[in-house]
Amino acid sequence: MAFKAPPPTPKGLWRRTPPAIFPAVMGLLGLGLGWGRGVGAFALPPGFADLVLGAVSALALFALLTYVVKFMRRPAVVLEDLKILPGRAGVSAAVLCLYLLAAVFGPISPEQARPLLLLGMAVHAAFTVALIYVFAKGPPEQRRVTPVWHLSFTGW
């Protein structure tokens, strides 16, 4: 068994966006939503919750944009990212970020949140099919149940 070096990534804007940025973005979105819920329950300042949600929403949209550009340049990159555990966690978190963004925009503008939620469901369906395909074609060692496995299927 010889080590095979991965193919080099071509140069260009956002071609090397790591999916590992999305768990942190998902956590920040959850923190902002939690702070928003705590405004009424714990008498927290409401302006800070809106500030956090606005900043994190911009960060999440930017991170999603960079990954979509990477995907549009090389569609097979998602299957490559799903073969390894950190990539699988990152892509799962990216899909779930769409749901959290819909939850952020829901109270502000339900007309904008609904298409985002439907987009999240469509992307999650495609992601689930791709993940099952990668599991079926991958080695048996890859098919273990891990916390990332749960993250991949919890959005439903």
Salt bridges, closest charged atoms under 4 A:
GLU80 OE1 - ARG74 NH1 3.05
ASP81 OD2 - LYS70 NZ 3.88
